[in-house]
Amino acid sequence: MKAVLATGHGVHVTETTTMLDGSEERGERLRKGVFEFDAKGGVKALDVTTTGGEYGRERAIGFNYDIGGRSYQSGGFAGKWLKKGKTWWRNEHQSHLWHTDLLGYDEQIVNPAEPATLTALLKNGERSGDTGNGAITFRQLERVSRWAEHSSHGGWDPDTRLSYTLTLTSAGLVSRVRSSFTFSEGLEELIGRTVHVDTRYSEWSGKVSIKAPDPRKTTSELCIEGLCNWRLPS
């Protein structure tokens, strides 16, 4: 894994999430995009398009810096409130990029590019051939994963168990992660529901170039009820 981690390189991601309420399916979202990693497997930048959500198609671009982060969103929830002539909402993040707030609470919080995370998941589970299965709590995952630590799940029950299945390539890279967990805390309408996330990874170590949108098309303010100076908290 360490051999493929380098600035300017990353992986392509295709992800399907399904929300279940008992045996009843409540909805499905599809994400497709690219992650750029740093030398430690952290997500330095991302460019992801989401379809199937209640607010329609949305594209998100995000950057993590040594301190803080910056994100851009087009379409979806923020798109309804953009100023005329603007297509991107820009948001500053003081400590780091909260990626689940940017991409969705039902996003994959297992980052298989982090060597410490991959080691913990394989050690914690059982491996058979190219497949590893197991379960881990949010608390345990956050101890080894900055990706999990920087998710909004960090404010939920740390003892929530996340079940996972990893599929490895012959080179020892992850080609697929399937995970699921049940909400025990958080928004009232989510408690008791189970999220299934199926993420596929391809083109490991390929060159990645993620750029910010044209600044002439971005704004940090949103228009709500005719007022165009609203700023949502980071």
MDAnalysis code that builds the backbone (N, CA, C; Angstrom):
import MDAnalysis as mda
import numpy as np

u = mda.Universe.empty(702, n_residues=234, atom_resindex=np.repeat(np.arange(234), 3), trajectory=True)
u.add_TopologyAttr("name", ["N", "CA", "C"] * 234)
u.add_TopologyAttr("resid", np.arange(1, 235))
u.add_TopologyAttr("resname", ["MET", "LYS", "ALA", "VAL", "LEU", "ALA", "THR", "GLY", "HIS", "GLY", "VAL", "HIS", "VAL", "THR", "GLU", "THR", "THR", "THR", "MET", "LEU", "ASP", "GLY", "SER", "GLU", "GLU", "ARG", "GLY", "GLU", "ARG", "LEU", "ARG", "LYS", "GLY", "VAL", "PHE", "GLU", "PHE", "ASP", "ALA", "LYS", "GLY", "GLY", "VAL", "LYS", "ALA", "LEU", "ASP", "VAL", "THR", "THR", "THR", "GLY", "GLY", "GLU", "TYR", "GLY", "ARG", "GLU", "ARG", "ALA", "ILE", "GLY", "PHE", "ASN", "TYR", "ASP", "ILE", "GLY", "GLY", "ARG", "SER", "TYR", "GLN", "SER", "GLY", "GLY", "PHE", "ALA", "GLY", "LYS", "TRP", "LEU", "LYS", "LYS", "GLY", "LYS", "THR", "TRP", "TRP", "ARG", "ASN", "GLU", "HIS", "GLN", "SER", "HIS", "LEU", "TRP", "HIS", "THR", "ASP", "LEU", "LEU", "GLY", "TYR", "ASP", "GLU", "GLN", "ILE", "VAL", "ASN", "PRO", "ALA", "GLU", "PRO", "ALA", "THR", "LEU", "THR", "ALA", "LEU", "LEU", "LYS", "ASN", "GLY", "GLU", "ARG", "SER", "GLY", "ASP", "THR", "GLY", "ASN", "GLY", "ALA", "ILE", "THR", "PHE", "ARG", "GLN", "LEU", "GLU", "ARG", "VAL", "SER", "ARG", "TRP", "ALA", "GLU", "HIS", "SER", "SER", "HIS", "GLY", "GLY", "TRP", "ASP", "PRO", "ASP", "THR", "ARG", "LEU", "SER", "TYR", "THR", "LEU", "THR", "LEU", "THR", "SER", "ALA", "GLY", "LEU", "VAL", "SER", "ARG", "VAL", "ARG", "SER", "SER", "PHE", "THR", "PHE", "SER", "GLU", "GLY", "LEU", "GLU", "GLU", "LEU", "ILE", "GLY", "ARG", "THR", "VAL", "HIS", "VAL", "ASP", "THR", "ARG", "TYR", "SER", "GLU", "TRP", "SER", "GLY", "LYS", "VAL", "SER", "ILE", "LYS", "ALA", "PRO", "ASP", "PRO", "ARG", "LYS", "THR", "THR", "SER", "GLU", "LEU", "CYS", "ILE", "GLU", "GLY", "LEU", "CYS", "ASN", "TRP", "ARG", "LEU", "PRO", "SER"])
u.atoms.positions = np.array([
    [0.815, -1.201, 0.000],
    [0.000, 0.000, 0.000],
    [0.857, 1.264, 0.000],
    [1.880, 1.303, 0.842],
    [2.699, 2.505, 0.944],
    [3.351, 2.866, -0.377],
    [3.588, 1.858, -1.231],
    [4.271, 2.102, -2.500],
    [3.423, 2.919, -3.471],
    [2.100, 2.938, -3.302],
    [1.234, 3.642, -4.249],
    [0.761, 4.995, -3.720],
    [1.172, 5.360, -2.500],
    [0.726, 6.613, -1.903],
    [1.721, 7.714, -2.215],
    [1.259, 8.725, -2.922],
    [2.118, 9.850, -3.269],
    [1.245, 11.027, -3.664],
    [1.713, 12.237, -3.359],
    [0.981, 13.432, -3.743],
    [0.815, 13.469, -5.259],
    [-0.392, 13.791, -5.709],
    [-0.674, 13.812, -7.138],
    [-1.176, 12.498, -7.673],
    [-1.312, 11.504, -6.795],
    [-1.820, 10.195, -7.187],
    [-3.008, 9.840, -6.294],
    [-3.847, 8.939, -6.782],
    [-5.020, 8.605, -5.988],
    [-5.725, 7.374, -6.502],
    [-7.049, 7.377, -6.369],
    [-7.856, 6.224, -6.755],
    [-9.235, 6.699, -7.189],
    [-9.843, 5.963, -8.112],
    [-11.209, 6.250, -8.541],
    [-12.174, 5.437, -7.687],
    [-13.301, 6.055, -7.350],
    [-14.253, 5.458, -6.405],
    [-15.657, 5.456, -6.993],
    [-16.342, 4.319, -6.864],
    [-17.769, 4.229, -7.193],
    [-18.474, 3.617, -5.996],
    [-19.513, 4.280, -5.498],
    [-20.104, 3.884, -4.216],
    [-21.624, 3.921, -4.274],
    [-22.232, 2.864, -3.753],
    [-23.681, 2.797, -3.639],
    [-24.060, 2.657, -2.169],
    [-24.985, 3.477, -1.705],
    [-25.438, 3.384, -0.317],
    [-26.940, 3.115, -0.301],
    [-27.346, 2.267, 0.620],
    [-28.754, 1.922, 0.770],
    [-29.147, 2.050, 2.236],
    [-30.251, 2.720, 2.490],
    [-30.768, 2.880, 3.850],
    [-31.934, 1.919, 4.051],
    [-31.876, 1.131, 5.121],
    [-32.941, 0.178, 5.420],
    [-33.615, 0.526, 6.738],
    [-34.929, 0.456, 6.742],
    [-35.719, 0.622, 7.956],
    [-36.409, -0.717, 8.196],
    [-35.773, -1.555, 9.028],
    [-36.231, -2.931, 9.146],
    [-35.900, -3.654, 7.855],
    [-36.886, -4.212, 7.195],
    [-36.664, -4.880, 5.917],
    [-37.054, -3.996, 4.740],
    [-37.496, -2.779, 5.036],
    [-37.964, -1.873, 3.986],
    [-36.844, -0.951, 3.531],
    [-36.598, -0.926, 2.236],
    [-35.558, -0.059, 1.680],
    [-36.065, 1.371, 1.606],
    [-35.248, 2.319, 2.094],
    [-35.674, 3.702, 2.157],
    [-35.027, 4.597, 1.096],
    [-34.067, 4.102, 0.383],
    [-33.469, 4.948, -0.637],
    [-32.061, 4.517, -0.959],
    [-31.603, 4.935, -2.134],
    [-30.278, 4.558, -2.578],
    [-29.606, 5.755, -3.213],
    [-28.320, 5.930, -2.915],
    [-27.563, 7.013, -3.529],
    [-26.304, 6.439, -4.180],
    [-25.899, 7.072, -5.253],
    [-24.696, 6.657, -5.968],
    [-23.692, 7.798, -5.958],
    [-22.452, 7.470, -5.587],
    [-21.365, 8.447, -5.633],
    [-20.292, 7.944, -6.589],
    [-19.741, 8.868, -7.337],
    [-18.678, 8.503, -8.263],
    [-17.683, 9.643, -8.335],
    [-16.391, 9.326, -8.178],
    [-15.406, 10.386, -8.222],
    [-13.999, 9.880, -8.005],
    [-13.162, 10.742, -7.473],
    [-11.745, 10.431, -7.322],
    [-11.220, 11.033, -6.030],
    [-10.322, 10.310, -5.368],
    [-9.632, 10.791, -4.178],
    [-8.150, 10.950, -4.507],
    [-7.557, 12.021, -4.013],
    [-6.100, 12.174, -4.066],
    [-5.564, 11.965, -2.656],
    [-4.540, 11.118, -2.513],
    [-4.011, 10.784, -1.201],
    [-2.694, 11.504, -0.922],
    [-2.374, 11.608, 0.373],
    [-1.042, 12.052, 0.761],
    [-0.193, 10.813, 1.050],
    [1.028, 11.028, 1.515],
    [1.961, 9.912, 1.699],
    [1.542, 8.959, 2.819],
    [0.580, 9.383, 3.670],
    [0.139, 8.544, 4.769],
    [-1.227, 7.904, 4.495],
    [-1.734, 8.100, 3.293],
    [-3.031, 7.519, 2.954],
    [-4.202, 8.406, 3.278],
    [-3.936, 9.610, 3.773],
    [-5.011, 10.545, 4.047],
    [-5.558, 11.132, 2.758],
    [-6.804, 11.559, 2.790],
    [-7.418, 12.143, 1.604],
    [-7.062, 13.623, 1.553],
    [-6.147, 13.964, 0.656],
    [-5.703, 15.347, 0.499],
    [-6.723, 16.168, -0.271],
    [-7.387, 15.544, -1.249],
    [-8.401, 16.234, -2.048],
    [-9.385, 15.210, -2.596],
    [-10.592, 15.670, -2.909],
    [-11.614, 14.782, -3.462],
    [-12.497, 15.551, -4.432],
    [-13.046, 14.820, -5.387],
    [-13.992, 15.365, -6.359],
    [-15.025, 14.270, -6.600],
    [-16.224, 14.451, -6.043],
    [-17.231, 13.391, -6.030],
    [-18.591, 13.937, -6.468],
    [-19.265, 13.212, -7.338],
    [-20.622, 13.554, -7.754],
    [-21.590, 12.537, -7.157],
    [-22.664, 13.034, -6.541],
    [-23.672, 12.188, -5.899],
    [-24.997, 12.325, -6.629],
    [-25.639, 11.213, -6.910],
    [-26.970, 11.218, -7.509],
    [-27.893, 10.347, -6.663],
    [-29.189, 10.618, -6.775],
    [-30.174, 9.818, -6.064],
    [-30.611, 10.399, -4.733],
    [-30.015, 11.506, -4.311],
    [-30.414, 12.121, -3.045],
    [-31.692, 12.921, -3.189],
    [-32.254, 13.333, -2.074],
    [-33.529, 14.047, -2.100],
    [-33.407, 15.429, -2.718],
    [-32.167, 15.978, -2.808],
    [-31.993, 17.312, -3.372],
    [-31.435, 17.277, -4.797],
    [-31.358, 16.105, -5.392],
    [-30.895, 15.998, -6.761],
    [-29.387, 15.848, -6.874],
    [-28.915, 15.909, -8.098],
    [-27.499, 15.701, -8.391],
    [-26.646, 16.778, -7.726],
    [-25.542, 16.356, -7.132],
    [-24.658, 17.292, -6.445],
    [-23.198, 16.897, -6.670],
    [-22.369, 17.884, -6.913],
    [-20.936, 17.640, -7.048],
    [-20.212, 18.364, -5.921],
    [-19.251, 17.692, -5.313],
    [-18.484, 18.277, -4.209],
    [-16.996, 18.141, -4.496],
    [-16.270, 19.236, -4.279],
    [-14.816, 19.255, -4.384],
    [-14.288, 19.720, -3.034],
    [-13.321, 19.010, -2.487],
    [-12.806, 19.371, -1.170],
    [-11.303, 19.254, -1.092],
    [-10.692, 20.111, -0.263],
    [-9.245, 20.104, -0.075],
    [-8.933, 20.111, 1.414],
    [-8.021, 19.251, 1.829],
    [-7.507, 19.244, 3.194],
    [-6.114, 19.860, 3.197],
    [-5.896, 20.802, 4.108],
    [-4.586, 21.424, 4.240],
    [-3.956, 20.978, 5.559],
    [-2.744, 21.445, 5.848],
    [-2.117, 21.096, 7.119],
    [-3.007, 21.528, 8.286],
    [-3.621, 22.693, 8.132],
    [-4.604, 23.170, 9.103],
    [-5.811, 23.673, 8.316],
    [-6.946, 23.079, 8.586],
    [-8.169, 23.516, 7.930],
    [-8.401, 22.869, 6.587],
    [-9.472, 23.296, 5.937],
    [-9.839, 22.766, 4.638],
    [-10.783, 23.712, 3.928],
    [-11.068, 23.402, 2.682],
    [-11.994, 24.214, 1.899],
    [-12.799, 23.281, 1.014],
    [-14.090, 23.578, 0.883],
    [-14.945, 22.741, 0.045],
    [-15.783, 23.600, -0.884],
    [-16.216, 22.967, -1.969],
    [-17.082, 23.605, -2.954],
    [-18.211, 22.644, -3.268],
    [-19.439, 23.157, -3.328],
    [-20.595, 22.328, -3.639],
    [-21.421, 22.977, -4.735],
    [-21.838, 22.164, -5.703],
    [-22.656, 22.630, -6.815],
    [-23.860, 21.714, -6.946],
    [-25.028, 22.294, -7.086],
    [-26.251, 21.505, -7.152],
    [-26.683, 21.061, -5.775],
    [-27.622, 20.146, -5.715],
    [-28.066, 19.614, -4.436],
    [-28.661, 20.655, -3.512],
    [-28.450, 20.465, -2.221],
    [-29.038, 21.322, -1.176],
    [-28.567, 22.767, -1.299],
    [-27.251, 22.965, -1.397],
    [-26.706, 24.321, -1.467],
    [-27.082, 25.013, -2.768],
    [-27.232, 24.238, -3.850],
    [-27.528, 24.820, -5.148],
    [-28.833, 25.592, -5.188],
    [-29.776, 25.241, -4.330],
    [-31.067, 25.922, -4.302],
    [-30.943, 27.341, -3.777],
    [-29.856, 27.643, -3.046],
    [-29.715, 28.929, -2.378],
    [-28.589, 29.791, -2.951],
    [-28.026, 29.385, -4.062],
    [-26.907, 30.136, -4.619],
    [-27.367, 31.469, -5.219],
    [-26.473, 32.447, -5.169],
    [-26.743, 33.726, -5.802],
    [-26.865, 33.542, -7.303],
    [-27.602, 34.428, -7.947],
    [-27.738, 34.397, -9.389],
    [-26.364, 34.566, -10.037],
    [-26.069, 33.706, -11.000],
    [-24.790, 33.785, -11.691],
    [-23.691, 32.965, -11.048],
    [-23.966, 32.392, -9.864],
    [-22.982, 31.555, -9.172],
    [-23.411, 30.092, -9.249],
    [-22.450, 29.202, -9.419],
    [-22.774, 27.778, -9.518],
    [-22.115, 26.948, -8.419],
    [-21.264, 27.574, -7.599],
    [-20.569, 26.849, -6.538],
    [-20.646, 27.619, -5.223],
    [-20.921, 26.881, -4.145],
    [-20.851, 27.448, -2.802],
    [-19.522, 27.050, -2.174],
    [-18.769, 28.032, -1.726],
    [-17.457, 27.803, -1.100],
    [-17.595, 27.869, 0.414],
    [-17.011, 26.914, 1.107],
    [-17.090, 26.865, 2.563],
    [-15.709, 26.591, 3.145],
    [-15.363, 27.313, 4.184],
    [-14.070, 27.141, 4.841],
    [-14.244, 26.253, 6.070],
    [-13.276, 25.377, 6.310],
    [-13.308, 24.455, 7.446],
    [-12.086, 24.739, 8.312],
    [-12.326, 25.074, 9.566],
    [-11.260, 25.586, 10.420],
    [-10.209, 24.552, 10.788],
    [-10.614, 23.362, 11.169],
    [-9.640, 22.373, 11.648],
    [-9.313, 21.335, 10.582],
    [-10.348, 20.828, 9.872],
    [-10.161, 19.849, 8.808],
    [-11.462, 19.732, 8.032],
    [-11.426, 19.011, 6.954],
    [-12.599, 18.833, 6.112],
    [-13.496, 17.743, 6.701],
    [-14.698, 18.131, 7.126],
    [-15.658, 17.144, 7.630],
    [-16.324, 16.494, 6.423],
    [-15.747, 15.392, 5.928],
    [-16.167, 14.837, 4.652],
    [-17.570, 14.259, 4.668],
    [-18.048, 13.767, 5.817],
    [-19.408, 13.224, 5.848],
    [-20.448, 14.341, 5.792],
    [-20.114, 15.532, 6.299],
    [-21.010, 16.667, 6.138],
    [-21.038, 17.118, 4.685],
    [-19.932, 16.925, 3.991],
    [-19.826, 17.336, 2.591],
    [-20.473, 16.328, 1.651],
    [-20.253, 15.032, 1.878],
    [-20.706, 13.987, 0.959],
    [-21.938, 13.232, 1.440],
    [-22.210, 13.260, 2.758],
    [-23.386, 12.563, 3.265],
    [-23.063, 11.673, 4.443],
    [-23.986, 11.580, 5.391],
    [-23.792, 10.786, 6.606],
    [-23.712, 9.287, 6.295],
    [-24.171, 8.908, 5.091],
    [-24.160, 7.494, 4.714],
    [-22.960, 7.146, 3.836],
    [-21.935, 7.965, 3.893],
    [-20.723, 7.723, 3.109],
    [-19.881, 6.615, 3.731],
    [-19.007, 6.014, 2.937],
    [-18.084, 4.999, 3.435],
    [-17.067, 5.648, 4.385],
    [-17.024, 5.181, 5.644],
    [-16.059, 5.769, 6.576],
    [-14.834, 4.886, 6.769],
    [-14.749, 3.805, 6.005],
    [-13.537, 2.995, 5.971],
    [-12.658, 3.514, 4.835],
    [-11.443, 3.941, 5.148],
    [-10.498, 4.402, 4.130],
    [-9.414, 3.346, 3.952],
    [-9.488, 2.531, 2.900],
    [-8.542, 1.428, 2.736],
    [-7.162, 1.876, 2.282],
    [-6.974, 3.203, 2.051],
    [-5.650, 3.698, 1.664],
    [-4.774, 3.981, 2.876],
    [-5.375, 4.044, 4.057],
    [-4.594, 4.284, 5.271],
    [-3.966, 2.969, 5.715],
    [-2.652, 2.842, 5.676],
    [-2.011, 1.572, 6.060],
    [-2.408, 1.089, 7.450],
    [-2.488, 2.006, 8.427],
    [-2.845, 1.594, 9.786],
    [-4.273, 1.071, 9.847],
    [-5.171, 1.684, 9.072],
    [-6.561, 1.233, 9.040],
    [-6.666, -0.148, 8.418],
    [-6.008, -0.339, 7.283],
    [-6.056, -1.634, 6.606],
    [-5.480, -2.735, 7.489],
    [-4.379, -2.424, 8.168],
    [-3.767, -3.405, 9.072],
    [-4.725, -3.788, 10.194],
    [-5.378, -2.777, 10.788],
    [-6.299, -3.032, 11.896],
    [-7.501, -3.858, 11.454],
    [-8.035, -3.573, 10.275],
    [-9.206, -4.302, 9.804],
    [-8.873, -5.759, 9.489],
    [-7.718, -5.979, 8.877],
    [-7.324, -7.357, 8.566],
    [-6.976, -8.132, 9.832],
    [-6.353, -7.457, 10.790],
    [-5.991, -8.104, 12.044],
    [-7.221, -8.378, 12.897],
    [-8.177, -7.446, 12.858],
    [-9.367, -7.545, 13.698],
    [-10.360, -8.574, 13.165],
    [-10.315, -8.836, 11.833],
    [-11.274, -9.745, 11.229],
    [-10.676, -11.092, 10.895],
    [-11.349, -11.792, 10.024],
    [-10.892, -13.095, 9.559],
    [-10.690, -13.024, 8.051],
    [-9.594, -13.601, 7.598],
    [-9.273, -13.540, 6.179],
    [-9.363, -14.916, 5.544],
    [-9.982, -14.949, 4.378],
    [-10.081, -16.187, 3.599],
    [-9.780, -15.831, 2.153],
    [-8.607, -16.208, 1.675],
    [-8.222, -15.868, 0.313],
    [-8.075, -14.372, 0.141],
    [-8.809, -13.809, -0.808],
    [-8.708, -12.372, -1.068],
    [-9.775, -11.568, -0.338],
    [-10.446, -12.179, 0.650],
    [-11.542, -11.512, 1.358],
    [-11.279, -11.460, 2.858],
    [-11.569, -10.320, 3.466],
    [-11.481, -10.173, 4.919],
    [-12.802, -9.696, 5.472],
    [-13.292, -10.354, 6.532],
    [-14.567, -9.994, 7.162],
    [-14.346, -9.706, 8.631],
    [-15.135, -8.757, 9.161],
    [-15.020, -8.481, 10.584],
    [-15.970, -7.396, 11.026],
    [-15.781, -6.945, 12.238],
    [-16.571, -5.852, 12.802],
    [-15.666, -5.027, 13.700],
    [-15.929, -3.729, 13.755],
    [-15.105, -2.819, 14.537],
    [-15.997, -1.691, 15.034],
    [-15.725, -1.163, 16.207],
    [-16.522, -0.042, 16.709],
    [-16.002, 1.265, 16.132],
    [-16.843, 2.303, 16.152],
    [-16.397, 3.624, 15.720],
    [-15.184, 4.061, 16.544],
    [-15.207, 3.778, 17.844],
    [-14.109, 4.180, 18.724],
    [-12.787, 3.547, 18.268],
    [-12.822, 2.259, 17.983],
    [-11.615, 1.564, 17.546],
    [-11.136, 2.067, 16.191],
    [-12.076, 2.323, 15.298],
    [-11.717, 2.790, 13.964],
    [-11.097, 4.182, 14.015],
    [-11.646, 5.049, 14.844],
    [-11.124, 6.413, 14.936],
    [-9.715, 6.457, 15.521],
    [-9.342, 5.444, 16.297],
    [-7.992, 5.418, 16.875],
    [-6.919, 5.245, 15.808],
    [-7.258, 4.603, 14.696],
    [-6.257, 4.323, 13.658],
    [-6.512, 5.095, 12.370],
    [-7.683, 5.714, 12.234],
    [-8.075, 6.317, 10.965],
    [-8.415, 7.797, 11.112],
    [-7.655, 8.641, 10.434],
    [-7.993, 10.068, 10.408],
    [-9.270, 10.286, 9.617],
    [-9.493, 9.472, 8.597],
    [-10.712, 9.584, 7.789],
    [-11.943, 9.380, 8.654],
    [-11.922, 8.354, 9.501],
    [-13.046, 8.112, 10.404],
    [-13.130, 9.193, 11.475],
    [-11.981, 9.622, 11.982],
    [-11.948, 10.662, 13.012],
    [-12.543, 11.968, 12.494],
    [-12.335, 12.246, 11.207],
    [-12.812, 13.492, 10.607],
    [-14.195, 13.353, 9.988],
    [-14.942, 12.360, 10.409],
    [-16.329, 12.213, 9.976],
    [-17.257, 12.700, 11.077],
    [-18.462, 13.090, 10.705],
    [-19.423, 13.544, 11.706],
    [-19.917, 12.400, 12.567],
    [-19.575, 11.152, 12.196],
    [-19.937, 10.008, 13.034],
    [-19.233, 10.076, 14.385],
    [-18.168, 10.894, 14.455],
    [-17.429, 11.008, 15.708],
    [-18.267, 11.517, 16.864],
    [-19.386, 12.199, 16.543],
    [-20.267, 12.706, 17.585],
    [-21.346, 11.722, 17.980],
    [-21.351, 10.526, 17.386],
    [-22.371, 9.526, 17.693],
    [-21.820, 8.506, 18.676],
    [-22.606, 7.501, 18.970],
    [-22.224, 6.478, 19.942],
    [-20.930, 5.791, 19.500],
    [-19.839, 5.967, 20.265],
    [-18.555, 5.386, 19.851],
    [-18.536, 3.862, 19.892],
    [-19.515, 3.256, 20.566],
    [-19.564, 1.794, 20.639],
    [-20.392, 1.169, 19.517],
    [-20.899, 2.012, 18.599],
    [-21.606, 1.473, 17.439],
    [-20.671, 0.569, 16.650],
    [-21.147, -0.621, 16.293],
    [-20.319, -1.588, 15.577],
    [-20.558, -1.486, 14.072],
    [-19.468, -1.416, 13.345],
    [-19.505, -1.374, 11.901],
    [-19.004, -2.714, 11.364],
    [-19.851, -3.415, 10.639],
    [-19.445, -4.679, 10.021],
    [-18.862, -4.392, 8.646],
    [-17.852, -5.160, 8.241],
    [-17.195, -4.860, 6.972],
    [-16.711, -6.132, 6.278],
    [-16.606, -6.014, 4.961],
    [-15.996, -7.041, 4.120],
    [-15.056, -6.340, 3.150],
    [-13.792, -6.746, 3.153],
    [-12.798, -6.198, 2.246],
    [-12.475, -7.222, 1.167],
    [-12.318, -6.755, -0.061],
    [-11.862, -7.612, -1.153],
    [-10.534, -7.061, -1.655],
    [-9.514, -7.914, -1.686],
    [-8.171, -7.492, -2.065],
    [-7.814, -7.970, -3.459],
    [-6.954, -7.197, -4.139],
    [-6.414, -7.621, -5.423],
    [-5.198, -8.508, -5.172],
    [-4.668, -9.091, -6.228],
    [-3.479, -9.930, -6.096],
    [-2.270, -9.123, -5.623],
    [-2.322, -7.796, -5.809],
    [-1.229, -6.927, -5.367],
    [-1.398, -6.469, -3.925],
    [-2.483, -6.918, -3.263],
    [-2.712, -6.546, -1.874],
    [-3.423, -5.218, -1.692],
    [-3.943, -4.643, -2.780],
    [-4.717, -3.406, -2.701],
    [-6.198, -3.748, -2.565],
    [-6.963, -2.831, -2.011],
    [-8.394, -3.073, -1.811],
    [-9.171, -2.682, -3.062],
    [-9.959, -3.595, -3.579],
    [-10.786, -3.300, -4.744],
    [-12.238, -3.026, -4.361],
    [-12.616, -3.440, -3.135],
    [-14.002, -3.256, -2.720],
    [-14.111, -3.261, -1.200],
    [-14.952, -2.380, -0.665],
    [-15.288, -2.377, 0.768],
    [-16.800, -2.341, 0.900],
    [-17.348, -3.316, 1.613],
    [-18.766, -3.303, 1.962],
    [-18.871, -3.156, 3.479],
    [-19.665, -2.214, 3.923],
    [-19.799, -1.991, 5.363],
    [-21.247, -1.673, 5.701],
    [-21.599, -1.866, 6.961],
    [-22.948, -1.537, 7.418],
    [-22.925, -1.238, 8.906],
    [-23.826, -0.372, 9.323],
    [-24.005, -0.083, 10.744],
    [-25.417, 0.433, 10.952],
    [-25.872, 0.371, 12.193],
    [-27.209, 0.831, 12.549],
    [-27.108, 2.056, 13.435],
    [-27.863, 3.102, 13.110],
    [-27.853, 4.329, 13.900],
    [-28.466, 4.068, 15.275],
    [-27.717, 4.395, 16.323],
    [-28.261, 4.304, 17.678],
    [-28.401, 5.693, 18.297],
    [-27.759, 6.684, 17.686],
    [-27.865, 8.074, 18.119],
    [-27.929, 8.949, 16.883],
    [-28.081, 10.271, 17.088],
    [-28.128, 11.194, 15.962],
    [-29.532, 11.704, 15.739],
    [-29.843, 12.045, 14.479],
    [-31.152, 12.564, 14.147],
    [-32.227, 11.524, 14.450],
    [-33.345, 12.003, 14.998],
    [-34.406, 11.090, 15.436],
    [-34.902, 10.199, 14.301],
    [-34.993, 10.766, 13.084],
    [-35.530, 9.982, 11.975],
    [-34.568, 8.902, 11.494],
    [-33.299, 8.932, 11.973],
    [-32.320, 7.931, 11.557],
    [-32.155, 6.795, 12.555],
    [-32.522, 7.031, 13.820],
    [-32.295, 6.024, 14.857],
    [-33.025, 4.721, 14.518],
    [-32.274, 3.621, 14.566],
    [-32.827, 2.312, 14.268],
    [-32.684, 1.898, 12.818],
    [-32.270, 2.811, 11.961],
    [-32.097, 2.471, 10.557],
    [-30.670, 1.984, 10.298],
    [-30.550, 1.140, 9.297],
    [-29.255, 0.541, 8.966],
    [-28.788, 1.027, 7.604],
    [-27.510, 1.417, 7.537],
    [-26.899, 1.878, 6.294],
    [-25.976, 0.795, 5.752],
    [-26.147, 0.465, 4.483],
    [-25.247, -0.455, 3.785],
    [-24.485, 0.355, 2.732],
    [-23.170, 0.280, 2.754],
    [-22.339, 1.025, 1.815],
    [-21.460, 0.039, 1.050],
    [-21.493, 0.137, -0.260],
    [-20.722, -0.745, -1.137],
    [-19.836, 0.137, -2.015],
    [-18.520, 0.102, -1.768],
    [-17.583, 0.990, -2.447],
    [-16.565, 0.190, -3.241],
    [-16.376, 0.569, -4.492],
    [-15.395, -0.090, -5.357],
    [-14.292, 0.900, -5.715],
    [-13.053, 0.396, -5.742],
    [-11.870, 1.224, -5.990],
    [-11.143, 0.710, -7.226],
    [-10.699, 1.633, -8.078],
    [-9.989, 1.254, -9.293],
    [-8.923, 2.290, -9.623],
    [-8.014, 1.912, -10.467],
    [-6.933, 2.791, -10.926],
    [-6.092, 3.313, -9.756],
    [-5.749, 2.407, -8.838],
    [-4.875, 2.780, -7.729],
    [-3.568, 3.363, -8.263],
    [-3.092, 4.420, -7.614],
    [-1.830, 5.120, -7.880],
    [-1.830, 5.875, -9.198],
    [-2.983, 5.967, -9.874],
    [-3.049, 6.771, -11.090],
    [-2.905, 8.246, -10.764],
    [-2.453, 9.023, -11.733],
    [-2.295, 10.455, -11.508],
    [-3.654, 11.118, -11.363],
    [-3.733, 12.038, -10.406],
    [-4.980, 12.737, -10.103],
    [-4.718, 14.233, -10.070],
    [-5.579, 14.995, -10.698],
    [-5.457, 16.449, -10.680],
    [-6.813, 17.042, -10.331],
    [-6.974, 17.454, -9.087],
    [-8.233, 18.037, -8.614],
    [-8.033, 19.538, -8.444],
    [-8.836, 20.303, -9.128],
    [-8.698, 21.755, -9.114],
    [-9.960, 22.413, -8.578],
    [-9.783, 23.571, -7.970],
    [-10.918, 24.344, -7.480],
    [-11.682, 24.938, -8.664],
    [-12.988, 25.165, -8.500],
    [-13.778, 25.767, -9.579],
    [-13.324, 27.193, -9.879],
    [-13.766, 27.692, -11.004],
    [-13.504, 29.078, -11.395],
    [-14.006, 30.008, -10.290],
    [-13.125, 30.831, -9.685],
    [-13.557, 31.696, -8.579],
    [-14.660, 32.670, -8.964],
    [-14.779, 32.963, -10.247],
    [-15.849, 33.876, -10.677],
    [-17.217, 33.226, -10.551],
    [-17.247, 31.890, -10.430],
    [-18.511, 31.162, -10.311],
    [-18.799, 30.699, -8.882],
    [-17.964, 31.119, -7.920],
    [-18.129, 30.662, -6.540],
    [-18.580, 31.807, -5.641],
    [-19.210, 31.437, -4.534],
    [-19.621, 32.405, -3.515],
    [-19.617, 31.720, -2.165],
    [-19.365, 32.488, -1.120],
    [-19.419, 31.947, 0.235],
    [-20.739, 32.285, 0.912],
    [-21.627, 32.975, 0.175],
    [-22.907, 33.393, 0.744],
    [-24.068, 32.703, 0.034],
    [-25.126, 32.480, 0.774],
    [-26.320, 31.831, 0.247],
    [-27.515, 32.770, 0.363],
    [-28.464, 32.642, -0.551],
    [-29.656, 33.487, -0.548],
    [-30.838, 32.703, 0.023],
    [-31.330, 33.152, 1.153],
    [-32.457, 32.500, 1.813],
    [-33.538, 33.540, 2.068],
    [-34.712, 33.295, 1.512],
    [-35.849, 34.210, 1.653],
    [-35.474, 35.624, 1.225],
    [-34.742, 35.730, 0.118],
    [-34.405, 37.030, -0.433],
    [-33.174, 37.688, 0.153],
    [-32.626, 37.141, 1.253],
    [-31.424, 37.693, 1.851],
    [-30.216, 36.890, 1.375],
    [-29.202, 37.581, 0.885],
    [-28.054, 36.892, 0.275],
    [-26.761, 37.085, 1.056],
    [-26.836, 37.038, 2.367],
    [-25.616, 37.143, 3.164],
    [-25.535, 36.050, 4.223],
    [-26.261, 34.971, 3.985],
    [-26.228, 33.853, 4.941],
    [-24.958, 33.041, 4.766],
    [-24.361, 32.662, 5.881],
    [-23.184, 31.794, 5.865],
    [-23.437, 30.657, 6.836],
    [-23.424, 29.428, 6.337],
    [-23.618, 28.269, 7.207],
    [-22.354, 28.007, 7.997],
    [-22.469, 27.509, 9.225],
    [-21.264, 27.218, 10.029],
    [-20.430, 26.135, 9.431],
    [-19.093, 26.250, 9.579],
    [-18.185, 25.232, 9.047],
    [-18.092, 24.070, 10.011],
])
